[in-house]
């Protein structure tokens, strides 16, 4: 759909008060359609001339940039390289924080004045309620990569832009920023979003690397053994009892989990393998080896395991978690202690889901959760009482 058709569609929609049926069948993306609807709910008008500034300046901008300095230092080399790939095409590489405020920008000199006219500049908020449909604000709402090209922007004053953006996720699933490439729509290239996504993936791996010492073990996962040592390798950070504390987007897609599962699910609830065996794979000569394991949905994937916290393990390579379980198993009368160790941090929702997925088979559910059948029965009884 070209810019002229898009402008006519938008004007028709605003006059009729609903999306024309032919728009639903057009090439207009769902994220853009959803954003247009939100913009109407915000009370925005597509052709309004006076736009809210919503821009930080002076000490307020200085304070915001200082607060984001760690992120900027991490992302800046990636932005510089990304700009070198598009230099001369008339565009900008921008970094916004999780609130949509631009905190760093690198651009071609001939494009900067155009960008300044629509406040595509440091300190400006590009949330949808301030700038209408745009790649930065819409990517934050959609939680994924977005392209907004030409007249897909809600405000007509922004229709000369072509923007591609993707949110940057921390390993705990929280958005820490947004990376964007903006240019004149006349030089839009469909591969621009691919450049943004690849760069964001690299940044997210750097964020994971920074936090990996907070995990007991790092698990790598890929759909093929060769993928383990490639850019499609997914990363998972787990605690001593298998709780997933950090994970990247690739690993999430392979395992079929979402942000809400981070800090709630244990890896042994997803992979059809005991935690003890996975821990063994991360020790000594086994560390880093590739193993084919199935998820509980039956999908075969390839994994490697590596301990990161040697202090969490004794001289024999046994984790404090393993030592606790061994102690519990040698004292049958202390099952309540086992429950505190292995069910700590596991929500009732996760336990119920595990039981449901195994069609009420308590023995199998207990094995997945890493507890004895008696402990799980006791937990269920206490939740009923």
C-alpha positions in Angstrom: 0.0 0.0 0.0 1.6 3.3 -1.1 1.6 6.5 0.9 -1.3 8.1 -1.0 -3.6 5.1 -0.4 -2.6 5.1 3.2 -3.5 8.8 3.6 -6.8 8.3 1.9 -7.5 5.3 4.1 -6.7 7.2 7.3 -8.9 10.2 6.3 -11.8 7.9 5.4 -11.4 6.0 8.7 -11.5 9.2 10.7 -14.6 10.5 8.9 -16.4 7.2 9.2 -15.3 6.4 12.7 -14.3 2.8 12.0 -11.7 0.9 10.0 -13.0 0.3 6.5 -13.3 -3.4 5.7 -10.8 -3.2 2.9 -8.2 -2.0 5.3 -8.4 -5.3 7.2 -7.5 -7.1 4.0 -4.7 -4.7 3.0 -1.0 -5.0 3.6 -1.2 -2.7 6.6 0.4 -4.5 9.5 -1.6 -5.5 12.6 0.8 -3.5 14.9 0.1 -0.3 12.9 -3.7 -0.9 12.9 -3.6 -1.5 16.6 -1.6 1.6 17.1 -4.0 3.8 15.0 -6.8 2.6 17.3 -4.9 3.5 20.4 -4.1 6.9 18.9 -7.8 7.6 18.5 -8.4 6.6 22.1 -5.7 9.1 23.1 -7.7 11.8 21.4 -5.0 12.4 18.8 -5.9 13.8 15.3 -3.9 12.7 12.3 -3.7 16.1 10.7 -3.3 18.2 13.8 -0.7 20.9 13.3 0.1 21.8 16.9 1.8 18.8 18.5 2.8 18.4 22.2 6.5 19.0 22.6 7.1 16.5 25.5 10.9 17.1 25.4 13.4 17.2 28.2 16.0 20.0 28.1 18.7 21.5 30.3 19.3 19.8 33.7 16.3 17.5 33.2 17.8 16.0 30.1 21.3 15.9 31.6 19.9 13.9 34.6 18.0 11.5 32.3 21.1 10.8 30.2 23.3 10.3 33.3 20.8 7.8 34.6 21.0 5.9 31.4 24.8 6.2 31.1 25.5 2.5 31.6 23.1 1.5 28.9 24.5 4.2 26.5 28.0 3.0 27.0 27.0 -0.5 26.2 25.0 0.4 23.1 27.0 3.2 21.7 29.7 1.0 19.9 26.8 -1.0 18.3 25.1 2.2 17.2 28.3 3.5 15.7 28.8 0.3 13.7 25.2 0.3 12.6 25.4 3.9 11.5 28.5 3.0 9.4 26.4 0.5 7.5 23.8 3.2 6.6 26.0 6.3 6.4 25.3 8.5 3.4 21.7 7.2 2.9 20.3 10.0 5.0 19.2 8.6 8.3 19.8 8.3 12.0 20.4 5.6 14.6 18.6 6.4 17.9 18.5 4.9 21.4 15.4 5.5 23.5 15.0 4.4 27.1 12.2 2.2 28.3 9.9 5.2 28.6 10.4 6.2 24.9 12.7 9.2 25.6 15.6 9.5 23.1 18.9 9.5 25.1 21.4 9.0 22.3 21.5 9.7 18.6 23.9 9.4 15.7 22.9 10.7 12.3 23.8 12.0 8.8 24.2 15.7 8.9 21.8 16.3 6.0 19.0 14.4 7.8 19.4 15.9 11.3 17.6 19.2 10.4 14.6 17.2 9.1 14.6 15.1 12.2 14.7 18.2 14.4 11.6 19.6 12.8 9.5 16.7 14.1 11.5 16.5 17.4 13.3 13.3 16.5 16.0 14.4 18.8 17.6 13.7 22.1 15.3 14.4 25.1 12.0 13.9 23.1 9.5 11.4 24.1 8.3 9.1 21.3 5.6 7.3 23.2 2.4 6.8 21.1 0.4 9.3 23.2 3.0 12.0 22.4 4.0 11.1 18.8 1.2 8.9 17.5 2.1 5.7 15.7 5.9 5.4 15.4 8.4 2.6 15.6 9.8 3.5 19.0 6.6 4.0 20.8 4.7 1.1 19.0 7.6 -1.3 19.6 7.4 -0.6 23.4 3.6 -1.4 23.4 3.9 -4.4 21.1 6.9 -5.8 22.9 8.6 -6.6 19.6 10.2 -5.3 16.4 8.1 -2.8 14.4 8.4 -1.0 11.1 6.4 2.2 10.5 6.9 3.4 7.0 5.7 6.7 5.5 2.0 7.4 5.9 1.7 4.5 8.4 2.7 7.2 11.0 -0.5 8.5 12.5 0.5 12.1 12.3 0.7 13.4 8.8 3.7 15.6 9.7 5.7 12.4 10.3 4.8 10.7 7.0 8.1 11.6 5.4 9.8 9.2 7.9 10.6 5.5 7.7 11.4 3.9 11.0 12.4 0.5 12.2 12.8 -0.3 15.9 13.1 -3.2 18.4 13.0 -3.2 22.2 16.1 -4.2 24.1 15.3 -6.8 26.8 17.3 -7.5 29.9 17.6 -11.2 30.8 14.9 -10.8 33.4 12.4 -9.9 30.7 12.2 -6.2 31.4 12.6 -3.7 28.5 15.6 -1.4 29.2 15.5 0.6 25.9 14.6 0.7 22.2 17.0 0.8 19.2 15.7 2.6 16.1 16.8 3.5 12.6 14.9 6.4 11.1 15.4 7.8 7.5 13.5 9.5 4.7 10.7 7.1 3.5 11.9 7.5 -0.1 15.1 5.5 0.8 13.4 2.9 2.9 15.0 -0.5 2.6 13.1 -3.7 3.8 16.3 -5.1 5.3 16.6 -2.2 7.8 14.6 -4.0 10.4 16.9 -7.0 10.1 19.9 -4.8 10.9 18.1 -3.5 14.0 17.1 -7.0 15.2 20.6 -8.4 14.7 22.1 -5.5 16.6 19.6 -5.8 19.4 20.4 -9.5 19.7 24.1 -8.6 20.1 23.3 -6.0 22.8 21.0 -8.5 24.7 23.8 -11.1 24.7 26.1 -8.4 26.2 23.5 -7.7 28.9 23.3 -11.5 29.6 27.1 -11.7 29.8 27.1 -8.9 32.4 24.7 -10.8 34.6 25.8 -14.4 34.2 27.7 -14.4 37.4 24.4 -14.1 39.3 23.4 -17.6 37.9 24.6 -20.9 39.2 24.6 -22.3 35.7 24.3 -21.1 32.1 22.4 -23.3 29.6 22.8 -22.9 25.9 20.1 -24.1 23.6 19.6 -24.3 19.8 17.6 -26.3 17.3 20.7 -28.0 15.9 24.1 -29.0 17.4 25.9 -26.5 15.1 23.6 -23.7 16.4 25.1 -24.0 19.9 28.2 -22.1 18.8 26.4 -19.8 16.4 24.5 -16.5 16.6 21.2 -18.4 16.9 22.3 -19.9 20.2 19.8 -19.2 23.0 21.0 -18.5 26.6 19.4 -19.4 29.9 20.6 -18.5 33.4 19.4 -20.8 36.2 19.7 -21.0 40.0 21.0 -24.0 41.9 17.5 -25.4 42.1 16.9 -24.9 38.3 14.8 -21.8 38.5 15.1 -19.7 35.3 16.3 -16.3 36.4 17.4 -15.0 33.0 16.8 -15.9 29.4 17.2 -14.3 26.0 14.6 -14.1 23.2 16.0 -17.0 21.2 15.9 -19.4 24.1 12.3 -18.3 24.9 11.1 -19.0 21.4 12.8 -22.4 21.4 11.3 -23.4 24.7 7.9 -21.8 24.1 7.9 -19.7 27.2 7.1 -16.0 27.9 8.3 -13.2 30.1 5.8 -14.1 32.8 7.6 -17.5 33.2 10.9 -15.9 34.2 11.5 -16.4 37.9 8.5 -18.9 38.1 9.5 -21.9 36.0 12.3 -24.3 36.6 14.2 -25.8 33.7 13.3 -29.3 34.8 9.7 -28.4 34.2 10.4 -27.7 30.5 13.1 -30.2 29.6 12.3 -33.9 30.0 15.4 -34.5 32.1 16.2 -34.4 35.8 18.0 -31.4 37.3 20.7 -33.7 38.7 21.6 -35.1 35.3 21.7 -31.6 33.8 24.0 -30.5 36.6 26.2 -33.4 35.9 26.5 -32.2 32.3 27.8 -28.9 33.5 30.7 -30.5 35.5 34.3 -31.2 34.6 34.9 -32.7 31.2 31.2 -32.8 30.5 30.9 -29.0 30.7 30.2 -27.4 27.3 29.4 -30.7 25.6 26.3 -30.7 23.4 23.4 -33.0 24.4 20.2 -33.7 22.5 17.2 -33.5 25.0 13.5 -33.3 24.5 11.2 -30.7 26.0 8.0 -31.9 27.6 6.1 -31.0 24.4 8.3 -33.6 22.6 10.4 -31.1 20.7 14.1 -32.2 20.4 16.6 -29.5 21.1 20.4 -29.3 21.7 21.8 -28.1 25.0 25.1 -27.4 26.6 25.6 -26.7 30.3 28.3 -24.6 32.1 28.6 -23.7 35.8 29.4 -20.1 36.5 29.5 -20.0 40.3 32.3 -22.4 41.4 31.9 -21.1 44.9 28.4 -22.6 45.0 29.9 -26.1 44.7 32.1 -28.0 47.1 35.5 -29.5 46.3 33.8 -32.6 44.8 31.7 -30.5 42.4 28.5 -31.0 44.4 26.2 -28.0 44.7 24.8 -26.8 47.9 21.4 -27.7 46.5 22.5 -31.3 45.9 23.9 -31.4 49.5 20.6 -30.2 50.9 18.7 -32.8 49.0 21.1 -35.6 50.1 20.6 -34.5 53.7 16.8 -34.5 53.3 16.8 -37.9 51.7 18.9 -39.3 54.6 16.3 -37.9 57.1 12.8 -39.1 55.9 11.2 -37.3 58.8 12.1 -33.9 57.5 10.0 -33.8 54.3 8.8 -30.4 55.4 12.4 -29.1 54.9 12.5 -30.6 51.4 9.3 -28.8 50.6 10.8 -25.5 51.7 13.9 -26.1 49.6 12.4 -27.3 46.3 9.0 -25.6 46.2 10.3 -22.2 47.3 9.6 -19.6 44.6 7.3 -21.9 42.7 3.8 -20.4 42.4 0.6 -22.3 42.8 -0.2 -21.4 39.2 3.0 -23.2 38.0 2.3 -26.3 40.2 -1.3 -26.5 39.0 -0.2 -26.1 35.4 2.4 -28.8 35.8 -0.2 -31.2 37.2 -2.7 -30.3 34.5 -0.1 -30.8 31.7 0.6 -34.3 33.1 -3.2 -35.1 33.3 -3.2 -35.4 37.1 -0.2 -37.8 37.3 1.2 -36.7 40.6 4.3 -38.9 40.4 5.3 -37.4 37.0 4.4 -33.9 38.2 6.5 -34.3 41.4 9.5 -35.5 39.3 9.3 -32.5 37.1 9.0 -30.1 40.1 11.9 -31.9 41.7 10.1 -33.0 44.9 8.9 -36.3 46.3 5.3 -37.5 45.6 4.6 -37.3 49.3 5.8 -33.7 49.4 3.6 -32.7 46.5 0.5 -34.5 48.1 1.2 -32.6 51.3 1.5 -29.3 49.5 -1.8 -29.9 47.7 -3.5 -30.9 50.9 -2.3 -27.8 52.7 -3.5 -25.6 49.8 -7.0 -27.1 50.1 -7.1 -26.8 53.9 
